[in-house]
Amino acid sequence: MNTKLIHVALCFLFIFCLSCSGDDNPTTDPDPDPNPTGEVPDDFTFSTSCEPIGDGYKYEVGPGKEFEKIVDVPFENLKPGDVVAIYAKDGPYNERILLTESGTTDAPIVICGVLDANGNLPVLDGSNARVRSVTMNADVASGGVVVIARGNGHAYGTWPQNIEIKNLQIIGANQFMQDDSQQYYAMNSDELIPYGRGAAGIRIQVGENIKIANNIIEYNGNGIFAVANGVEEMTRNVELLGNIVRNNGTFDVDRQHNIYIEVDGLTSVGNQFGPVREGSNGNNYKSRSAGDVIMYNRFLDPAGRQIDLVESQNGYPHVSSLPSFRVTYFIGNIIEGTEDGAGNFLHYGGDGDNGTPSDDLRQGTVYCYNNTFVLKGNKNNSWRKMFCDLNTCNEKLYGFNNIFYYENPGGGEDMEISIFRYNGVIENFSNNLITAAAVAWYKTGSDQAPCEDMDFAMVQGMQISDQDFALSDQYRPLSGSSAINTGMVVPDFLPKVDKQFKAPNWIEDRPNDGSIDIGAFEHQ
């Protein structure tokens, strides 16, 4: 597959503080709360360079290079500043990579693809793939095309740190039809072994300060999978920057996803997530993490759920004890549905329809602003859909400057559309634009909004006609759109909105004329 990606360098400075105000004018005293986020990184950087740092060595892989095959690189001896530069070639590398060593903050270990003259990424294909002999738990080692985990010879309580994986296309670790047809070679053997259906393009069993940037990850069970297993096996600080993660999953199964991550600290900026693989029932983006920061991404249907932010599982009780588990930032994203796509977009709380509060559920606040949500369909393909789903009365939404848009492609009656589902508390809901087809809650009658009363007139006051939305086919505001210059100023205690998504998988500066527009894009 010949695919080109945008390559840039990025540097963000975010100042995080958690206060909330229901006033439309955020310049008034916002009645601040203590900052519950714990340690949140304020500087995100990404370089496309494949050059070593300091005393690091550059291991070049490809036709005519020092190493013809990936498996010949001594991964077990990598040290800070080293770079494994994998050159694009005709056809894929049917090889896998196991990483157990650590870089430093200033000199990470880098696995880096070198593009060809046409801008094509090197391809790592897990199909019938060989792997270098590295001392690692065999079950873990079989779990992906690229696996990051503690080596058997490393002390318990230590783990790989400061690793970057970038500029690669990673495919082929799946058991899509569950027929054992997708296989890999056992370590030091000619025996072919079937992948498990949960195999991933990139699997992080344990690690810290891991950057995954500018990759295409598709046709795996899980696209990117990361797990937390208690304080001594806790994955921390994972950054997903400018990737395309799509077409992952297992046929007729809802347990494998494009993103499936439980870590302490997950930042996703400028990515395209979705769709899931055709025939799969998995989710687009599933996180059980503390410290979710999800900004300026594009989410594409179809998927079981688009954004699924749920309870801690393997990391319980440590992950759910972190203050940052109770806070999620969902900012500046574009979420595009399809007729046969997800029934709800932003799910926050716990798996399934669990409406009973418990300490492993989120039980916190999702700060949701300057997003553009686009639901599509009619009653010929789906009876009802909703934009937001909060599990219990302990899950809260602080929302403003969002577009909630609905498209009926024709041929059927409008679906029943609601902003919210059953439960949840609305801390703030202002300066949004809402389709006239939507009601506030999924339920009707006296049992609506069981957690607290909601001002339905307020929702109705934000509803506008399709013509007043005046959006382009990319959902950017056109001249005359009601979104232009009608947004609420982002309070100082929340991350600013100074970027926006740029197709296919990056960001650009958001124009600033002194007044912010509603939605993910600023009018130009």
N, C-alpha and C positions, 0 to 999 in steps of 0.2 A: 504494500500500500504506500503510495507516495503522498505524504502529508507534510505540509509546511506549518510551522509554528512561529509565532511572533517571539522575538528574543529581545529582552530589555533588561535593564537593571532597575530595581525599585528600592525606595527608602521611604518608610512611613514613620511619622511620629504621632502617636496617639496618647492623649492624656485621659486616663480613665478615672472616673469617680462616679459614685452611684447615688444620685439624688433624683427626685422625681417631682414634677409639678403638673397639675391638671390645668394650669392656666394656659391660654393661648399665647400670652405674652411671657416668654421665658426670661425676660430681663428682670422680673420681679424676684424677690427672695424665694428660692425654690424649696424651702423646708428640707434641708439636706439630711440624708441618712449617712451613717458610717460607711466607709468604703468596704464592701464585703468580698472583693475580688481576690485578695491575697496578692501574690506576685504575678503581674501581667507584663510581659515584655513590651517595651515601648519603641523598639527599633527593629523593623523587619527588613532585611537586606537579601538580595539575590543577585548573583553575578553569573553570566553565562560562560565565564572563562574556564578552560580546561587545562590551565597551567598550574604547576605545583606551587606551593607556598613555602618560603624559607628553605629548609634543608630537605623538603619533600622531593620524591622521585616521581617521574612521569612514566607510567607503564602504558605503552602504546600497543593497542590490539587491533589487528585487521590485516588484510592482504598486504604483504611487503613490510609489515611493521615488526618490531622486536618480538612480539607474541602473535602467532597466527590465530590462536584460540584463547578464549576467555579462561578456560580451565587451566591454562599454563601460568596464569598470573598468581603469584604467591600471596593470596588474600590473607592468609594466616599471619603474614609478616608486615602487613600495612602499618604505617606509622603516621603521626601527625604531618599534614601537608602533602601527603602522597595523593596522586591522581591516577585513576585507571581510565585512560582515554580510549573509548571504543569507537572505531571509525565505521561509518556507514559503508555498506557494500551491497552488491547484488545478492539478494536473498538474505534470510535471517541468520542470526547466531542461535542455533538450537542448543543453548547452554544456559545454566542457571548460576546464580551468585549467592554465596553465603558469607555474611559479614559478621565478624566477632570482635574486631579491634576498634580502637577509639582514636579520634583526632582530638584537637583542642579547640577552644572557642575561636582563637585567631588562626588556627591551621587545621581545618577539618579534613577528614578523609573524604575524597570526592570520587564518585562513580559518574563519569561524564561522557555523553555521546557527542561525537564529532560529526557534523552534518556533511553530506556530500555537496557537490557544486550546485545541485538543484534544490538544496534546502531540505533533503529528506533525512529523517532521523534513522540511526541504526536500530535494528529490530532484534529484541531478545524474545525468542519463541520457546515456551516451555514444552512444546510437543517433542517427545522423544529426546529430551534434553539431557546432556551430560552435566556433571557438576564436579568441581574439585573436591578432593577429600579434605574436609575441615571437621575438626572435632566439635560436634553439635548434636543435641538430642535428635534422633533419627526422625521422630514424628514431626518435630518442629521443622527440621531441615527439608522435609518433603512438602511443606506448606505453601510454597510460592516460587515464582521465578527469581525474585530477589528476596532473601530472608535476612533479617537482622535479629540476632539473638546472642545470648551469652554462650561462649564456648565452654565445652566440658572441662577444660583445663583452667578456666577462670574462677576465681573465688565467688562463692555465693554472696549476693549483696552487691556485686559489681555488674556492669552491663556496658554495651557499646554506647559511646557518646560522640557527638559532633560529627555527623555523617551527612553528606549531601548526595542525592541521586537526581540527575537532571539530564535533559535532552535525549531521552530514550523512548522508544515505543516498546511496550511490554505486553505480551500476549501469551495465550495458550495454556495457562494453568487452570484447568477446569474439568468438570465431569458433567458437561451440560445435559446430556441425555441419560446420565447415570447408567451407562452401559460398559464402563471400563475402557472406552475407546481412547481416551486421552491418557497418555502414559509418559513416564520419565524413566531414565536409567538410574538404578540404584547406585550409590556411591561405590566406587572401585569394583564395578560389576557390569556385565552385559545383560543383566536381568532387567526387563521392563516391568514397572509397577504402575498400576492405575493411580491417578490423582484422586484424592477425596474431593467431594463436591465443594468444600469450603476453601479450596486452594485459592491463592491470591496472586495478583500481579506483583504486589509488594506486601510482604508480611513483616510486621514488627512485633516480635515476641516480647522483647524488652529493649528499651533504648532511651536515650535522652538527647535532646537538641538534634532532631532529625528534620532535614529540609528535603522536600520532594517537589521539584520545580520543573516546569516546562516539558512534561512527559505526556505521551498518549498511552493510556492504560485501558485495554479492552480485551474482550473475549477470555476472561478469567471467571472463576467462581465469584470471589470478591475482588473488586478492583484494588482497593487499598484496605488492608486489615491490620488493626493494631489492638493489643490486648493489655490489660492491667491485671496483675495477679498479686495484690497485696503490696505492702510498703517495700519489701525487699525485691520485688519483681515488678516495679511500677514504671510504665513508660511515661515519659514526661516531655513536654514541649515539642510537639509535632507541628510543622508548618507545611501547608499545601499551597503552592504559589504557581499560578498560571498553567495548570495542567488541564488536559481533556481526559475525563474519566467517564467512559460510556460502554454500553454493550456488554456489561458483566452480569452474571447471574446463572441460575440453573433452571432448566425447563420445568414449568409448572410447580415451582418451589418458591416460597417466600422468605427463605432464610439466608440467602446470599444477596449482596447489595453492591452498588458501585462504591460506596464508602461505608465501612463498618468499623468504627473506632471507639475504644474506651481508653482514655489516657488522662493525665493531669496536664491540661494545657493544649488545646487544639485551635489552630488559626488557619482559616481558609480564605484566601484572597485571590480574586481574578481568575478563577477556574471556570470551566464548563463542566457541569455534572449532568450526565444523562444524554440519551435515555438509557434505561436498562435493556438488556438483551431481549430481543423479540421472543416471546414465549415464556419469559421469566416473570415471576410475581414479586420480585424483590423490590427494595426501596432504593431511592436515588442517593440519599445522604442520611445515614443512621449513626447517631453519636450517643454514647453513654458517658461522655467526657465531662470533666470539670473544666471551666474556663473556655467555653466555646466562643470564638470570635469568627463570625461568618459575614464577610463583607465583599461587595462588588463582584458576586458570582452570577453565573447564568445556570438555571436549573431547567432541564427539558424533560417533559413527559415522553412516553408513558413510564409509569413506575407505580408500585404498590402505594407508597407514600412518597411525596417529594422530599420533605425535610422531617425527620423522625428523631426528636430529641427526648430520650427516655431515661429510665432508671439505671443506676449503677448495677453491674452484675458481677463479673469476676473480681472487680476492684472493690466491691462492698466488703466492709463498711468504710474503708479509707476514702475512696473517691467521694462518696456521698457526705463525708464529714467535712470536706473542704468547703469553705465559704464560696469559692468560685463555682462550685457545682450548682449553686442556687442562682447564678446570674448567667444569662446568655445574651450576646449581642448579635442581632440579625439586621444588617444595615446595607442598603444600597444594592440589593439583589434584584434580578429579574427572574420571575418564576413563570414559565410558559406551559400551560396545560395542553392536552389533546382531547379529542372526543372520547377516547377509550382510556384516558389517563387516570391519575390519582383522584380519589374521592375527596381528599382534603390535602391541603398544601403544607401548612405549618402545624405539626403535632408536637405538643410539649407536655411532658408528664411521665408516663410509663407505657409499657407495651399494652396493646389491646385496648379494651374499654374499661380498664381498671379505674373506678371512680372513688376508691377508698384511699384516703391519705395514708402514707407510710414513709418512713424516713429514707428509704432508698429511692423514692420518686423525686422528681425535680423540686417541687415545693418551693419555687422561687419565682423570679421575674424574667421574662424574655423582653428585651428592649428592641422593638421592631419599628424601624422608621426608614423612610425614603426607599421603600421597596415597591416594585410593580408586580402585582399578582394578576395572572390572566387565566381564568377558568374558561373551558370550552365544552360544548356539547349541547344535547337536548334530550328529551325523554325517550327518544328512539334508542339511545345507547346508555343512558344513565338517568335514574329518576331524580337524584339529588346529589349535590356536592357542596362543600363548604371550604372557606378559606383558612380558618383556624380551628384547632381542636385542643382544648386544655382539659386535662384529665379530671382534676379534682378542684375543690374550692381553695386549695393551697397553691395552685398554679395561677400566676398573674401575667397580664400583658400590659405593657406600657407602649402604646402605639401612636404614631403621628406621621404625617406626610406620606402616607401610603396610597397607592392606587389599587382599588379592588375592581377589576374589570371583567366583564363576562361577554363571551362571543357565542352566539348561536349560529352555526354554519348553515342553518336552514333545514327544512324537511321534517321538522318536528316541533312540538311545543317546548317552550323554555323549561329547563330543569328547575327544581326547587333549590334556590341558592341561599346560603346563609353565611354571615360573617363568622359566627361561632357555632359550636356544636352543643354540648350538654352543659358543661360546667365551666369553672374559671372565674376569676375576678379581674375586672378591668380597672387598672390603676390610672390610666389616662388613655383617652381615645379622641384625638382632635386633629383637625386639618387633614382629613383623609378625603378622597374622592371615591364614591361607592356606586356601583351599578344600580340602576333603578330596579333591577330584577331581584335584588337581594333583600332578605329580612335579617333581623339581628341574630336570631337563634334558630337552631335546627328544630326545636320543639315549638309547638304553638299552644296558646291557651294559658291557663293559670300556672302550669308547671314550667314555664319559660324561666331562664336565668335563676336556677335554684340557689345559687350562692349569694346573690345580692340583686337588688333592683338595678336595672339599667335604663337610662333615659333613651327610650326608643325614638323620641322626637329628635334627639341629637343625631342618631344614625340617619333618620329620614332627611335631616337638614344637610347631610353630606351627599345625598344621592343626586346624581346628575344623569342626563341623557347620553346615549352613545355619541351623539354629535358634539356634545360639550366636552367629552374626553378629547376628541380630535387628536388621536394617536396615529403615528405612522405604522407601517407593517412591521417595524421593529420596536413598536411601542414607545417611541419617543414623541414628546409633545410637539404638535405642529402649531403654527400661528393660530391664535384664537382659542387654544386649549385652556380649559379651566385650571389646568395644573400650573400654569405659568405665574410665577411670583406670588403664589398663594400659600406657600409652605410656612410652617412654624420655624423660627430660628432655632437651630439645635442648641440646647443649653450647654453652658460651659462644662458641666459635669458629665457630659457624654462625648463619645468620639465624634469629631467633626466629619462632615460629608464633603470631602474635597476631591474625590475621585469618582469615576464611574466605569462600569464594565465596557471593554472594547473587544468586539469579536475578532478572532474566534476565542481567544483565551488570554486576555490580559486586561489592563486598566489604562485609563487616560485621565488627565486632569479634568475635573468638572468645571465648566465655565462658571464664573462668579460675577454677576452684575449687581451684587449688593442685596438681592432678594432670592431666596431659594425656591425652586419649583417643587411641586409634589411629585413623588415617584423616583425611580432609579436613574432617570436621565434629565439633564438640564436642557432647556430649549436653546437652540443655536440658530 
